[in-house]
Amino acid sequence: MTRNLLGWVRRRLRSLLWKQWKKGRTRYSELRVRGVGKDLAAQTVGSCHKQWRISLSPALCIALPNRLFREMGLPDI
């Protein structure tokens, strides 16, 4: 139960960050800076899916790993 909750919180945070990067150019550059390859970044930015669906994409999991949220102070539940 708590593992599911922590996973949901991280997915929600990824979704919110994706929403904050409003434009395609910003999304692409943020993904590239965070270590995502050119093709995967372009494919993710060009997707027609909304932020909740994109939050589980490999690109966002690479760009925003669980380690990042731990370093930001998200407590383990």
Secondary structure, DSSP 4 states (H G I P E B T S, - for coil): -HHHHHHHHHHHHHHHHHHHS-SHHHHHHHHHHTT--HHHHHHHHT----HHHHTTSHHHHHHS-HHHHHHTTPPP-
